[in-house]
Amino acid sequence: MQTAAHFNISIMKKYLFISILMIPIWSQAQNIQLIGSTAQIMKEKNLSANIDLDTITNRKFLYAIGAMENLQGEIIVFNGKPLYAGLDENRLPYWEQTFDKKAIFLVRSNVDAWHKTVFRDDPISNRQELTKIIMREASKAGLDTVGGFPFRIRAKADQIQAHIAFLRLETVTNFTPQGKKQDDYPLALEDQNVWIIGFAGKTAGGRFAIPAMGNNPASELHMHYIRTDKEEAGHIEDLVINGIWQLCLPLRK
């Protein structure tokens, strides 16, 4: 006959075993932090802020990208250093190193160690090809390809098609995805040395990447570039890389 003490020990062992099994899943889920979402913007048409960037206290090894309140600007944080991209009163672009902004959504991760892979014979013709390589390498590295993970790329990009989201006041009042597209300030780069900071995952669409819209499927990836001189940044729409490039993925601990 099993005593109460034996029963309690058995239960404790059972829960300890379950807890041990859950630790890797929990750790991977904590790899990225997300506040707000892209669905709030594109589906709910809600452009209100969810975070004051000044309130982020753990900035060591911080990497992040996001969209500003009222979709008036973009933010990238590279190794703890922010760069805001906006438009002035003449709708000309400017960049400012500041955390003094509010964001609709922000996806972030603190990464202190990266695994680096150099690609010499893998040219990139578009973002779809890049997404496949990133997801493949992340799966090989044992990262959470469903919930999401950060990545970093260093390359001399042959072409980058990008933009700064900055809505006119009338578009803020009567927001539509079409109106946003018209208000986006286009950026075009050729033969530029850049860092790319991004976040990818099979469930990224509607969370930190563009949700399914009409006939367009949900995106699995959201990325921004920052020039290596740290003077310019923007939201990447598409890109071409023909030369050697480096992919960095977070080291699992």
C-alpha positions in Angstrom: 0.0 0.0 0.0 1.4 3.4 -1.0 1.8 5.9 1.8 1.0 9.6 1.6 4.8 10.3 1.7 5.5 8.0 -1.2 2.6 9.5 -3.1 3.9 13.1 -2.6 7.4 12.1 -3.6 6.0 10.5 -6.7 4.0 13.6 -7.6 7.1 15.8 -7.0 9.2 13.7 -9.3 6.6 13.8 -12.0 6.3 17.6 -11.9 10.1 18.0 -11.7 10.4 15.8 -14.9 7.7 17.8 -16.6 9.4 21.1 -15.6 12.8 19.9 -17.0 11.2 19.1 -20.3 9.6 22.5 -20.5 12.7 24.5 -19.8 14.1 24.5 -23.4 10.6 25.5 -24.8 10.3 28.3 -22.3 13.9 29.5 -23.1 13.3 29.6 -26.8 10.0 31.5 -26.3 11.9 34.1 -24.4 14.4 34.7 -27.2 12.4 37.6 -28.6 10.1 40.1 -26.9 7.1 41.7 -28.8 5.0 44.6 -27.8 2.1 45.5 -30.0 1.7 43.9 -33.4 1.6 44.6 -37.1 -2.0 43.3 -37.1 -2.9 46.2 -34.9 -1.8 48.5 -37.7 -2.9 46.7 -40.9 -6.0 44.9 -39.6 -7.3 46.9 -36.7 -6.1 50.3 -38.1 -5.0 51.3 -34.6 -2.0 53.5 -34.7 -1.7 54.2 -31.0 1.6 53.6 -29.1 2.2 50.6 -26.9 5.6 51.4 -25.6 7.7 54.5 -24.7 11.2 53.5 -25.9 12.8 55.5 -23.0 11.3 52.9 -20.6 13.6 50.1 -22.0 16.2 49.7 -19.3 18.1 46.6 -20.5 19.8 48.0 -23.6 23.0 46.0 -23.4 23.4 43.9 -26.6 19.9 45.1 -27.6 18.7 44.6 -31.2 15.2 45.8 -32.2 13.0 47.1 -35.0 9.6 48.7 -34.9 7.2 51.4 -36.1 6.5 54.7 -34.4 3.2 56.1 -33.1 0.8 57.1 -35.9 3.2 55.3 -38.3 5.4 58.4 -38.3 8.9 56.9 -38.5 10.9 53.7 -38.1 13.3 52.6 -35.4 16.2 50.3 -35.4 18.4 49.5 -32.4 21.8 48.0 -33.2 23.8 46.6 -30.3 22.1 49.0 -27.8 22.3 52.1 -30.1 19.1 53.5 -31.6 18.6 55.2 -34.9 15.2 56.8 -35.6 14.2 57.4 -39.3 11.7 60.2 -39.9 10.6 63.0 -42.3 10.9 66.7 -41.6 8.2 69.3 -42.3 9.2 69.2 -46.0 8.9 65.4 -46.0 12.6 65.0 -46.4 14.3 62.2 -44.5 16.4 62.6 -41.5 18.0 60.2 -38.9 18.4 60.7 -35.2 20.0 58.7 -32.5 17.3 58.7 -29.8 15.1 56.6 -27.6 12.8 59.5 -27.0 10.0 58.0 -29.2 6.8 56.0 -28.8 6.2 52.8 -30.8 3.1 51.0 -32.0 5.0 47.8 -32.0 8.6 46.8 -31.2 10.2 43.4 -31.6 13.5 43.0 -29.7 16.1 40.6 -28.3 19.3 41.0 -26.3 21.9 38.9 -28.0 25.5 38.9 -26.7 26.9 36.1 -28.9 26.3 35.3 -32.5 27.2 32.3 -34.7 28.5 33.6 -38.0 28.2 31.9 -41.4 29.9 33.3 -44.5 28.2 32.7 -47.9 30.4 32.9 -50.9 28.3 31.1 -53.5 24.8 32.0 -52.5 23.7 35.2 -54.2 20.4 36.7 -53.2 18.0 37.9 -55.9 15.1 38.8 -53.6 13.7 38.6 -50.1 12.1 35.3 -50.7 15.4 33.6 -51.4 16.9 35.3 -48.3 14.0 34.1 -46.2 14.6 30.5 -47.3 18.3 30.6 -46.4 17.7 32.2 -43.0 14.9 29.7 -42.1 17.1 26.8 -43.2 20.1 27.9 -41.2 18.0 28.7 -38.1 16.5 25.2 -38.2 20.0 23.7 -38.5 21.0 25.8 -35.5 18.0 24.6 -33.4 16.4 28.0 -33.1 12.7 28.5 -32.7 11.6 28.9 -36.3 7.9 29.0 -35.4 7.8 31.6 -32.6 10.6 33.6 -34.0 14.3 34.6 -33.7 16.6 37.5 -34.4 19.2 37.6 -37.2 21.9 39.9 -38.3 23.5 40.2 -41.8 26.6 42.1 -43.0 26.9 42.6 -46.7 27.7 44.9 -49.6 24.2 45.1 -51.0 24.0 45.5 -54.8 20.5 46.9 -54.4 18.1 47.6 -51.5 14.6 48.8 -52.0 13.4 50.3 -48.7 11.1 53.0 -47.2 10.4 55.1 -44.2 6.8 54.9 -43.1 5.6 58.4 -42.3 1.9 59.1 -42.6 0.4 62.4 -43.5 -2.0 63.7 -40.9 -5.0 63.0 -43.2 -3.9 59.4 -43.6 -3.5 59.0 -39.8 -7.1 60.1 -39.4 -8.4 57.8 -42.2 -5.9 55.0 -42.3 -5.8 52.5 -45.1 -3.0 50.2 -46.1 -3.2 51.8 -49.6 -2.8 55.2 -48.0 0.2 54.1 -46.1 1.8 52.7 -49.2 1.3 56.1 -50.9 2.8 58.0 -47.9 5.9 55.7 -47.5 9.1 57.6 -48.4 11.1 55.5 -50.8 14.8 54.7 -50.2 17.0 53.1 -52.9 20.6 52.0 -52.2 23.2 50.6 -54.6 26.5 49.1 -53.8 26.3 50.0 -50.1 27.9 48.3 -47.1 25.1 47.6 -44.6 24.1 45.8 -41.6 20.6 44.2 -41.7 18.8 43.5 -38.4 15.7 41.4 -38.7 13.3 38.9 -37.0 11.9 35.8 -38.7 9.5 33.0 -37.8 6.7 31.0 -39.4 4.1 32.8 -37.3 5.6 36.2 -37.8 2.8 37.5 -40.0 0.4 39.7 -38.0 2.8 39.6 -35.1 6.0 41.4 -36.1 5.8 41.0 -39.9 3.1 41.9 -42.5 -0.1 39.8 -42.1 -1.8 38.2 -45.0 -3.5 40.9 -47.1 -5.8 40.0 -49.9 -4.0 37.6 -52.2 -0.6 38.2 -50.5 0.4 35.6 -48.0 1.7 36.5 -44.5 5.4 37.4 -44.4 7.8 35.3 -42.3 10.3 38.1 -42.0 10.7 41.7 -41.0 14.0 43.5 -41.5 15.6 46.9 -41.5 19.0 48.0 -42.8 21.5 50.4 -41.2 24.5 51.7 -43.1 27.8 50.7 -41.6 28.5 54.4 -40.9 25.3 54.3 -38.7 24.0 57.4 -40.4 21.1 56.0 -42.4 18.4 53.3 -41.9 15.1 52.1 -43.3 12.6 49.3 -43.6 13.6 46.8 -46.3 11.1 45.8 -49.0 13.5 43.9 -51.3 17.2 43.4 -51.9 19.9 41.9 -54.1 23.2 40.6 -52.8 25.6 39.1 -55.4 28.8 39.1 -53.4 30.0 37.5 -50.2 27.7 38.1 -47.2 27.6 37.0 -43.6 24.6 35.7 -41.7 24.7 35.9 -37.9 22.3 33.8 -35.7 22.1 33.9 -31.9 24.1 31.2 -30.2 22.0 28.9 -28.1 23.1 28.6 -24.5 
